[in-house]
Protein backbone atom coordinates (compact mmCIF):
# COMPACT_ATOMS: atom_id res chain seq x y z
CA UNK A 1 0.00 0.00 0.00
CA UNK A 2 2.88 2.38 0.83
CA UNK A 3 4.59 1.69 -2.51
CA UNK A 4 1.29 2.24 -4.32
CA UNK A 5 0.79 5.56 -2.55
CA UNK A 6 4.33 6.69 -3.48
CA UNK A 7 3.76 5.82 -7.12
CA UNK A 8 0.38 7.57 -7.08
CA UNK A 9 1.86 10.69 -5.51
CA UNK A 10 4.71 10.77 -8.02
CA UNK A 11 2.34 10.65 -10.97
CA UNK A 12 -0.86 12.25 -9.64
CA UNK A 13 0.01 14.29 -6.52
CA UNK A 14 -3.47 15.80 -6.24
CA UNK A 15 -5.15 12.38 -6.26
CA UNK A 16 -2.67 11.14 -3.66
CA UNK A 17 -3.32 14.14 -1.44
CA UNK A 18 -7.07 13.60 -1.69
CA UNK A 19 -6.70 9.91 -0.88
CA UNK A 20 -4.41 10.70 2.04
CA UNK A 21 -6.71 13.37 3.41
CA UNK A 22 -9.73 11.09 3.13
CA UNK A 23 -7.87 8.25 4.86
CA UNK A 24 -6.82 10.51 7.72
CA UNK A 25 -10.38 11.74 8.07
CA UNK A 26 -11.63 8.19 8.39
CA UNK A 27 -8.93 7.19 10.85
CA UNK A 28 -9.66 10.17 13.04
CA UNK A 29 -13.35 9.44 13.10
CA UNK A 30 -13.88 12.92 11.69
CA UNK A 31 -16.16 11.75 8.93
CA UNK A 32 -18.44 10.20 11.51
CA UNK A 33 -18.80 13.52 13.29
CA UNK A 34 -19.20 15.52 10.08
CA UNK A 35 -21.86 13.29 8.61
CA UNK A 36 -23.85 12.22 11.65
CA UNK A 37 -22.96 14.58 14.45
CA UNK A 38 -22.05 11.53 16.52
CA UNK A 39 -18.75 11.10 18.25
CA UNK A 40 -17.83 7.71 19.73
CA UNK A 41 -16.66 7.79 23.30
CA UNK A 42 -12.94 7.05 23.42
CA UNK A 43 -11.59 4.47 25.79
CA UNK A 44 -9.19 5.52 28.52
CA UNK A 45 -6.23 4.61 26.34
CA UNK A 46 -7.14 7.37 23.88
CA UNK A 47 -7.83 5.01 20.97
CA UNK A 48 -10.96 3.46 19.57
CA UNK A 49 -11.80 -0.04 20.71
CA UNK A 50 -12.43 -2.74 18.12
CA UNK A 51 -16.17 -2.38 18.64
CA UNK A 52 -15.97 1.40 18.21
CA UNK A 53 -13.91 1.05 15.03
CA UNK A 54 -16.47 -1.35 13.64
CA UNK A 55 -19.22 1.11 14.54
CA UNK A 56 -17.43 3.93 12.72
CA UNK A 57 -16.79 1.74 9.67
CA UNK A 58 -20.42 0.65 9.49
CA UNK A 59 -21.77 4.18 9.85
CA UNK A 60 -19.39 5.49 7.18
CA UNK A 61 -20.12 2.53 4.90
CA UNK A 62 -23.88 2.92 5.26
CA UNK A 63 -23.78 6.68 4.82
CA UNK A 64 -21.68 6.50 1.65
CA UNK A 65 -24.00 3.86 0.18
CA UNK A 66 -26.98 6.07 0.97
CA UNK A 67 -25.27 9.26 -0.25
CA UNK A 68 -22.71 8.33 -2.94
CA UNK A 69 -22.79 11.90 -4.23
CA UNK A 70 -20.62 13.02 -1.31
CA UNK A 71 -17.53 11.37 -2.84
CA UNK A 72 -17.23 13.59 -5.95
CA UNK A 73 -18.40 16.56 -3.88
CA UNK A 74 -15.62 15.99 -1.34
CA UNK A 75 -13.05 15.47 -4.09
CA UNK A 76 -14.16 18.66 -5.87
CA UNK A 77 -13.91 20.69 -2.67
CA UNK A 78 -10.45 19.38 -1.87
CA UNK A 79 -9.34 19.95 -5.44
CA UNK A 80 -10.62 23.54 -5.43
CA UNK A 81 -8.83 24.15 -2.14
CA UNK A 82 -5.55 22.80 -3.50
CA UNK A 83 -5.86 24.77 -6.74
CA UNK A 84 -6.49 27.95 -4.75
CA UNK A 85 -3.38 27.28 -2.67
CA UNK A 86 -1.23 26.62 -5.76
CA UNK A 87 -2.39 29.84 -7.41
CA UNK A 88 -1.73 31.85 -4.24
CA UNK A 89 1.78 30.42 -3.95
CA UNK A 90 2.63 31.33 -7.56
CA UNK A 91 0.46 34.42 -8.09
CA UNK A 92 3.26 36.91 -8.75
CA UNK A 93 4.84 34.69 -11.40
CA UNK A 94 1.47 33.90 -12.94
CA UNK A 95 0.14 37.46 -13.16
CA UNK A 96 3.34 39.41 -13.93
CA UNK A 97 3.51 39.75 -17.73
CA UNK A 98 6.63 39.37 -19.83
CA UNK A 99 7.23 42.73 -21.48
CA UNK A 100 4.14 43.87 -23.36
CA UNK A 101 2.44 40.45 -23.23
CA UNK A 102 -0.72 41.85 -21.71
CA UNK A 103 -3.76 43.95 -22.59
CA UNK A 104 -6.49 45.92 -20.86
CA UNK A 105 -6.45 48.12 -17.79
CA UNK A 106 -3.24 49.06 -16.00
CA UNK A 107 -5.24 49.61 -12.81
CA UNK A 108 -7.30 46.44 -13.25
CA UNK A 109 -9.20 44.94 -10.34
CA UNK A 110 -9.18 41.47 -11.96
CA UNK A 111 -6.45 39.75 -13.96
CA UNK A 112 -7.24 36.95 -16.39
CA UNK A 113 -4.18 34.89 -17.34
CA UNK A 114 -4.38 32.93 -20.58
CA UNK A 115 -2.05 29.97 -21.18
CA UNK A 116 -2.15 29.20 -24.90
CA UNK A 117 -0.44 27.60 -27.88
CA UNK A 118 -0.50 29.31 -31.28
CA UNK A 119 -1.18 25.94 -32.93
CA UNK A 120 -4.17 25.17 -30.70
CA UNK A 121 -7.49 25.36 -32.61
CA UNK A 122 -9.41 25.83 -29.35
CA UNK A 123 -7.22 28.82 -28.49
CA UNK A 124 -8.09 30.33 -31.87
CA UNK A 125 -11.76 29.59 -31.20
CA UNK A 126 -11.54 31.37 -27.84
CA UNK A 127 -9.69 34.41 -29.16
CA UNK A 128 -12.86 36.42 -29.98
CA UNK A 129 -14.26 35.72 -26.49
CA UNK A 130 -11.23 37.24 -24.76
CA UNK A 131 -11.22 40.18 -27.18
CA UNK A 132 -14.89 40.84 -26.42
CA UNK A 133 -14.24 40.78 -22.68
CA UNK A 134 -11.42 43.28 -23.08
CA UNK A 135 -13.67 45.65 -25.02
CA UNK A 136 -16.56 45.41 -22.55
CA UNK A 137 -14.73 45.27 -19.21
CA UNK A 138 -12.63 48.37 -18.64
CA UNK A 139 -11.30 47.08 -15.29
CA UNK A 140 -9.97 43.81 -16.70
CA UNK A 141 -6.35 42.97 -17.43
CA UNK A 142 -5.38 39.97 -19.57
CA UNK A 143 -1.91 38.48 -19.27
CA UNK A 144 -0.75 36.16 -22.06
CA UNK A 145 1.46 33.17 -21.32
CA UNK A 146 2.89 31.20 -24.22
CA UNK A 147 2.64 27.49 -23.47
CA UNK A 148 4.04 25.76 -26.58
CA UNK A 149 3.06 22.12 -26.12
CA UNK A 150 2.13 21.18 -29.68
CA UNK A 151 5.53 20.83 -31.32
CA UNK A 152 8.55 22.73 -32.55
CA UNK A 153 6.54 25.12 -34.73
CA UNK A 154 4.62 26.19 -31.63
CA UNK A 155 7.87 26.82 -29.78
CA UNK A 156 9.25 28.93 -32.64
CA UNK A 157 6.09 31.02 -32.66
CA UNK A 158 6.28 31.43 -28.88
CA UNK A 159 9.88 32.65 -29.08
CA UNK A 160 8.89 35.14 -31.78
CA UNK A 161 5.97 36.35 -29.67
CA UNK A 162 8.24 36.95 -26.67
CA UNK A 163 10.55 38.96 -28.92
CA UNK A 164 7.46 40.95 -29.94
CA UNK A 165 6.71 41.47 -26.24
CA UNK A 166 10.15 42.99 -25.74
CA UNK A 167 9.68 45.19 -28.80
CA UNK A 168 6.33 46.46 -27.50
CA UNK A 169 4.34 44.80 -30.29
CA UNK A 170 3.05 41.66 -28.64
CA UNK A 171 -0.63 42.24 -29.34
CA UNK A 172 -0.01 42.94 -33.03
CA UNK A 173 1.80 39.61 -33.41
CA UNK A 174 -0.61 37.67 -31.19
CA UNK A 175 -3.74 38.94 -32.94
CA UNK A 176 -2.38 38.33 -36.44
CA UNK A 177 -1.31 34.78 -35.59
CA UNK A 178 -4.79 33.92 -34.34
CA UNK A 179 -6.65 35.82 -37.07
CA UNK A 180 -4.80 33.99 -39.84
CA UNK A 181 -6.38 30.55 -40.30
CA UNK A 182 -3.30 28.60 -41.41
CA UNK A 183 -1.57 26.18 -39.07
CA UNK A 184 1.55 27.51 -37.42
CA UNK A 185 4.75 26.89 -39.33
CA UNK A 186 8.13 28.57 -39.65
CA UNK A 187 6.85 30.45 -42.70
CA UNK A 188 3.72 31.65 -40.89
CA UNK A 189 5.79 32.87 -37.94
CA UNK A 190 8.09 34.80 -40.30
CA UNK A 191 5.03 36.34 -41.95
CA UNK A 192 3.62 37.22 -38.52
CA UNK A 193 6.87 38.96 -37.61
CA UNK A 194 6.58 41.08 -40.75
CA UNK A 195 2.85 41.80 -40.37
CA UNK A 196 3.39 42.93 -36.76
CA UNK A 197 6.16 45.30 -37.84
CA UNK A 198 8.89 43.64 -35.80
CA UNK A 199 12.58 44.15 -36.42
CA UNK A 200 13.41 40.92 -38.22
CA UNK A 201 17.10 40.94 -37.34
CA UNK A 202 16.41 41.54 -33.64
CA UNK A 203 13.70 38.88 -33.62
CA UNK A 204 15.97 36.28 -35.23
CA UNK A 205 18.62 37.01 -32.60
CA UNK A 206 16.10 36.98 -29.75
CA UNK A 207 14.72 33.61 -30.80
CA UNK A 208 18.13 32.05 -30.14
CA UNK A 209 18.57 33.72 -26.76
CA UNK A 210 18.62 31.83 -23.48
CA UNK A 211 16.58 34.67 -21.97
CA UNK A 212 13.48 33.87 -24.01
CA UNK A 213 14.00 30.12 -23.68
CA UNK A 214 14.03 30.54 -19.91
CA UNK A 215 10.72 32.41 -20.07
CA UNK A 216 9.10 29.58 -22.01
CA UNK A 217 10.55 27.04 -19.59
CA UNK A 218 9.09 29.08 -16.73
CA UNK A 219 5.65 29.02 -18.35
CA UNK A 220 5.88 25.26 -18.83
CA UNK A 221 6.93 24.87 -15.19
CA UNK A 222 4.01 27.01 -14.04
CA UNK A 223 1.62 25.02 -16.19
CA UNK A 224 2.90 21.80 -14.68
CA UNK A 225 2.71 23.18 -11.13
CA UNK A 226 -0.90 24.23 -11.71
CA UNK A 227 -1.80 20.88 -13.23
CA UNK A 228 -2.78 22.36 -16.59
CA UNK A 229 -3.65 19.56 -18.99
CA UNK A 230 -3.96 21.51 -22.22
CA UNK A 231 -4.65 24.82 -23.90
CA UNK A 232 -6.30 27.17 -23.58
CA UNK A 233 -6.25 27.33 -19.80
CA UNK A 234 -7.22 30.39 -17.81
CA UNK A 235 -6.33 31.50 -14.31
CA UNK A 236 -8.62 34.09 -12.74
CA UNK A 237 -8.87 34.78 -9.04
CA UNK A 238 -8.37 31.41 -7.39
CA UNK A 239 -9.84 29.37 -10.23
CA UNK A 240 -8.51 27.52 -13.25
CA UNK A 241 -10.72 27.09 -16.31
CA UNK A 242 -9.63 24.55 -18.90
CA UNK A 243 -10.54 24.48 -22.57
CA UNK A 244 -12.63 26.71 -24.80
CA UNK A 245 -15.16 27.43 -22.07
CA UNK A 246 -16.75 30.34 -23.92
CA UNK A 247 -17.52 33.99 -23.27
CA UNK A 248 -20.26 33.45 -20.67
CA UNK A 249 -18.18 31.15 -18.47
CA UNK A 250 -15.17 33.47 -18.59
CA UNK A 251 -17.34 36.47 -17.77
CA UNK A 252 -18.88 34.61 -14.83
CA UNK A 253 -15.45 33.63 -13.47
CA UNK A 254 -14.25 37.23 -13.76
CA UNK A 255 -17.34 38.47 -11.89
CA UNK A 256 -16.78 35.91 -9.13
CA UNK A 257 -13.14 36.95 -8.77
CA UNK A 258 -14.20 40.59 -8.61
CA UNK A 259 -16.81 39.87 -5.93
CA UNK A 260 -14.24 38.07 -3.79
CA UNK A 261 -11.83 40.97 -4.11
C-alpha positions as CSV (number, residue, x, y, z in Angstrom):
1,X,0.0,0.0,0.0
2,X,2.9,2.4,0.8
3,X,4.6,1.7,-2.5
4,X,1.3,2.2,-4.3
5,X,0.8,5.6,-2.6
6,X,4.3,6.7,-3.5
7,X,3.8,5.8,-7.1
8,X,0.4,7.6,-7.1
9,X,1.9,10.7,-5.5
10,X,4.7,10.8,-8.0
11,X,2.3,10.7,-11.0
12,X,-0.9,12.3,-9.6
13,X,0.0,14.3,-6.5
14,X,-3.5,15.8,-6.2
15,X,-5.1,12.4,-6.3
16,X,-2.7,11.1,-3.7
17,X,-3.3,14.1,-1.4
18,X,-7.1,13.6,-1.7
19,X,-6.7,9.9,-0.9
20,X,-4.4,10.7,2.0
21,X,-6.7,13.4,3.4
22,X,-9.7,11.1,3.1
23,X,-7.9,8.2,4.9
24,X,-6.8,10.5,7.7
25,X,-10.4,11.7,8.1
26,X,-11.6,8.2,8.4
27,X,-8.9,7.2,10.8
28,X,-9.7,10.2,13.0
29,X,-13.3,9.4,13.1
30,X,-13.9,12.9,11.7
31,X,-16.2,11.7,8.9
32,X,-18.4,10.2,11.5
33,X,-18.8,13.5,13.3
34,X,-19.2,15.5,10.1
35,X,-21.9,13.3,8.6
36,X,-23.8,12.2,11.6
37,X,-23.0,14.6,14.4
38,X,-22.0,11.5,16.5
39,X,-18.7,11.1,18.2
40,X,-17.8,7.7,19.7
41,X,-16.7,7.8,23.3
42,X,-12.9,7.0,23.4
43,X,-11.6,4.5,25.8
44,X,-9.2,5.5,28.5
45,X,-6.2,4.6,26.3
46,X,-7.1,7.4,23.9
47,X,-7.8,5.0,21.0
48,X,-11.0,3.5,19.6
49,X,-11.8,0.0,20.7
50,X,-12.4,-2.7,18.1
51,X,-16.2,-2.4,18.6
52,X,-16.0,1.4,18.2
53,X,-13.9,1.0,15.0
54,X,-16.5,-1.4,13.6
55,X,-19.2,1.1,14.5
56,X,-17.4,3.9,12.7
57,X,-16.8,1.7,9.7
58,X,-20.4,0.7,9.5
59,X,-21.8,4.2,9.9
60,X,-19.4,5.5,7.2
61,X,-20.1,2.5,4.9
62,X,-23.9,2.9,5.3
63,X,-23.8,6.7,4.8
64,X,-21.7,6.5,1.6
65,X,-24.0,3.9,0.2
66,X,-27.0,6.1,1.0
67,X,-25.3,9.3,-0.2
68,X,-22.7,8.3,-2.9
69,X,-22.8,11.9,-4.2
70,X,-20.6,13.0,-1.3
71,X,-17.5,11.4,-2.8
72,X,-17.2,13.6,-6.0
73,X,-18.4,16.6,-3.9
74,X,-15.6,16.0,-1.3
75,X,-13.0,15.5,-4.1
76,X,-14.2,18.7,-5.9
77,X,-13.9,20.7,-2.7
78,X,-10.4,19.4,-1.9
79,X,-9.3,19.9,-5.4
80,X,-10.6,23.5,-5.4
81,X,-8.8,24.1,-2.1
82,X,-5.5,22.8,-3.5
83,X,-5.9,24.8,-6.7
84,X,-6.5,27.9,-4.7
85,X,-3.4,27.3,-2.7
86,X,-1.2,26.6,-5.8
87,X,-2.4,29.8,-7.4
88,X,-1.7,31.9,-4.2
89,X,1.8,30.4,-4.0
90,X,2.6,31.3,-7.6
91,X,0.5,34.4,-8.1
92,X,3.3,36.9,-8.7
93,X,4.8,34.7,-11.4
94,X,1.5,33.9,-12.9
95,X,0.1,37.5,-13.2
96,X,3.3,39.4,-13.9
97,X,3.5,39.8,-17.7
98,X,6.6,39.4,-19.8
99,X,7.2,42.7,-21.5
100,X,4.1,43.9,-23.4
101,X,2.4,40.4,-23.2
102,X,-0.7,41.8,-21.7
103,X,-3.8,43.9,-22.6
104,X,-6.5,45.9,-20.9
105,X,-6.5,48.1,-17.8
106,X,-3.2,49.1,-16.0
107,X,-5.2,49.6,-12.8
108,X,-7.3,46.4,-13.2
109,X,-9.2,44.9,-10.3
110,X,-9.2,41.5,-12.0
111,X,-6.4,39.8,-14.0
112,X,-7.2,36.9,-16.4
113,X,-4.2,34.9,-17.3
114,X,-4.4,32.9,-20.6
115,X,-2.1,30.0,-21.2
116,X,-2.1,29.2,-24.9
117,X,-0.4,27.6,-27.9
118,X,-0.5,29.3,-31.3
119,X,-1.2,25.9,-32.9
120,X,-4.2,25.2,-30.7
121,X,-7.5,25.4,-32.6
122,X,-9.4,25.8,-29.4
123,X,-7.2,28.8,-28.5
124,X,-8.1,30.3,-31.9
125,X,-11.8,29.6,-31.2
126,X,-11.5,31.4,-27.8
127,X,-9.7,34.4,-29.2
128,X,-12.9,36.4,-30.0
129,X,-14.3,35.7,-26.5
130,X,-11.2,37.2,-24.8
131,X,-11.2,40.2,-27.2
132,X,-14.9,40.8,-26.4
133,X,-14.2,40.8,-22.7
134,X,-11.4,43.3,-23.1
135,X,-13.7,45.6,-25.0
136,X,-16.6,45.4,-22.6
137,X,-14.7,45.3,-19.2
138,X,-12.6,48.4,-18.6
139,X,-11.3,47.1,-15.3
140,X,-10.0,43.8,-16.7
141,X,-6.4,43.0,-17.4
142,X,-5.4,40.0,-19.6
143,X,-1.9,38.5,-19.3
144,X,-0.8,36.2,-22.1
145,X,1.5,33.2,-21.3
146,X,2.9,31.2,-24.2
147,X,2.6,27.5,-23.5
148,X,4.0,25.8,-26.6
149,X,3.1,22.1,-26.1
150,X,2.1,21.2,-29.7
151,X,5.5,20.8,-31.3
152,X,8.6,22.7,-32.5
153,X,6.5,25.1,-34.7
154,X,4.6,26.2,-31.6
155,X,7.9,26.8,-29.8
156,X,9.3,28.9,-32.6
157,X,6.1,31.0,-32.7
158,X,6.3,31.4,-28.9
159,X,9.9,32.6,-29.1
160,X,8.9,35.1,-31.8
161,X,6.0,36.4,-29.7
162,X,8.2,36.9,-26.7
163,X,10.5,39.0,-28.9
164,X,7.5,40.9,-29.9
165,X,6.7,41.5,-26.2
166,X,10.2,43.0,-25.7
167,X,9.7,45.2,-28.8
168,X,6.3,46.5,-27.5
169,X,4.3,44.8,-30.3
170,X,3.0,41.7,-28.6
171,X,-0.6,42.2,-29.3
172,X,0.0,42.9,-33.0
173,X,1.8,39.6,-33.4
174,X,-0.6,37.7,-31.2
175,X,-3.7,38.9,-32.9
176,X,-2.4,38.3,-36.4
177,X,-1.3,34.8,-35.6
178,X,-4.8,33.9,-34.3
179,X,-6.6,35.8,-37.1
180,X,-4.8,34.0,-39.8
181,X,-6.4,30.6,-40.3
182,X,-3.3,28.6,-41.4
183,X,-1.6,26.2,-39.1
184,X,1.5,27.5,-37.4
185,X,4.8,26.9,-39.3
186,X,8.1,28.6,-39.7
187,X,6.8,30.4,-42.7
188,X,3.7,31.7,-40.9
189,X,5.8,32.9,-37.9
190,X,8.1,34.8,-40.3
191,X,5.0,36.3,-42.0
192,X,3.6,37.2,-38.5
193,X,6.9,39.0,-37.6
194,X,6.6,41.1,-40.7
195,X,2.9,41.8,-40.4
196,X,3.4,42.9,-36.8
197,X,6.2,45.3,-37.8
198,X,8.9,43.6,-35.8
199,X,12.6,44.1,-36.4
200,X,13.4,40.9,-38.2
201,X,17.1,40.9,-37.3
202,X,16.4,41.5,-33.6
203,X,13.7,38.9,-33.6
204,X,16.0,36.3,-35.2
205,X,18.6,37.0,-32.6
206,X,16.1,37.0,-29.8
207,X,14.7,33.6,-30.8
208,X,18.1,32.0,-30.1
209,X,18.6,33.7,-26.8
210,X,18.6,31.8,-23.5
211,X,16.6,34.7,-22.0
212,X,13.5,33.9,-24.0
213,X,14.0,30.1,-23.7
214,X,14.0,30.5,-19.9
215,X,10.7,32.4,-20.1
216,X,9.1,29.6,-22.0
217,X,10.5,27.0,-19.6
218,X,9.1,29.1,-16.7
219,X,5.6,29.0,-18.4
220,X,5.9,25.3,-18.8
221,X,6.9,24.9,-15.2
222,X,4.0,27.0,-14.0
223,X,1.6,25.0,-16.2
224,X,2.9,21.8,-14.7
225,X,2.7,23.2,-11.1
226,X,-0.9,24.2,-11.7
227,X,-1.8,20.9,-13.2
228,X,-2.8,22.4,-16.6
229,X,-3.6,19.6,-19.0
230,X,-4.0,21.5,-22.2
231,X,-4.6,24.8,-23.9
232,X,-6.3,27.2,-23.6
233,X,-6.2,27.3,-19.8
234,X,-7.2,30.4,-17.8
235,X,-6.3,31.5,-14.3
236,X,-8.6,34.1,-12.7
237,X,-8.9,34.8,-9.0
238,X,-8.4,31.4,-7.4
239,X,-9.8,29.4,-10.2
240,X,-8.5,27.5,-13.2
241,X,-10.7,27.1,-16.3
242,X,-9.6,24.5,-18.9
243,X,-10.5,24.5,-22.6
244,X,-12.6,26.7,-24.8
245,X,-15.2,27.4,-22.1
246,X,-16.8,30.3,-23.9
247,X,-17.5,34.0,-23.3
248,X,-20.3,33.4,-20.7
249,X,-18.2,31.2,-18.5
250,X,-15.2,33.5,-18.6
251,X,-17.3,36.5,-17.8
252,X,-18.9,34.6,-14.8
253,X,-15.5,33.6,-13.5
254,X,-14.3,37.2,-13.8
255,X,-17.3,38.5,-11.9
256,X,-16.8,35.9,-9.1
257,X,-13.1,36.9,-8.8
258,X,-14.2,40.6,-8.6
259,X,-16.8,39.9,-5.9
260,X,-14.2,38.1,-3.8
261,X,-11.8,41.0,-4.1
